[in-house]
Amino acid sequence: MADPTNKQRALLEKLLASPFTLDRIVPYLQRCSHIETARFFLRHLARSDLNPLKSSPANIDYFLVEKTFEGLAKERKGDAVYFTILEALHHHRRPIGDIARQLLGLLRGLSRLKEHASTIQHLMNSSVSVSPDMLAAELSRISRSDAALAFAILRDQQMSSRGRALLACCEDLMVALVDNPGLHPDDLFTLVKRDRQLLSRSPPARVRLVNRMASGFAHAAHLNPRVAFRYVYGCYAFLKRTSSPLTANISRALTHAAITRPLLEGQWVSTMKLRFVLGVVRQLEGGKVADDLDEIVFGWRGAIVSTPEYRQRAQRMAREATDGG
């Protein structure tokens, strides 16, 4: 990636003298190397945020940050220079949140998705202070185009000695990961079980996250009803094992996975599974809801038994059992 020519730099500086938007500067920055892009961001986009008095030639804070950035950048290679901007700000105890959002937004605008993800990884495994909500939002953006990468970043930061406990802020991300056929549900449960904050200090966050995962499993089109129920039950068991409050959200997820989806697909619902779900519904939603559900399922199961397809399947299974004997 070639650096811009002097003529291009002159045009860019002229552009910066008047109000501009990201889409107007992207064509110039796309020709810049990583270090040139990082310098441009620090000098023209982040500079006014480094001091409440805004930037000026005498802005000592800016020049200290720039000097630190240049020193650290010599030790960094490739896309790590973007994180170096935030590292320099952290060194001088300057606010980082808004500048980090601008930087990550710029990388997305430039379609430098690899560099965007790399900068987030550096942030998550560093002592640089940024909002967990911001990191969670950025991971959600990554998951829209590459769910496996978002999952890998979460997994790797959990295993790092300096990793952050982020799952309490990642409800939308986890729902997106649940809905991705390329990720195994067991791996997602592993993330939850490893999150120290989620397990020890955040019962409300734990309940919200696991309930949303349960609903995601229940409605996941790539999981058949039997597999969906297995993982919804896993969410229910996890909440019980961690002494977390049970709510109607988990009973509705169980109902959808164990009863509604099989019946909609013309499958039989076993009496044992029905009794279990009705017991949970009775406990969490009340006796009337459980009785109404029982009555609906009774009629629905009767309709399924009366269909020619079901009778033929039952006769076939009976013949196979007899032949096998």
Summary of the structure (lengths in Angstrom):
residues: 325
radius of gyration: 27.3
end to end distance: 72.5
largest distance: 93.2
contacts: 974
relative contact order: 0.05
helix: 74%
strand: 0%
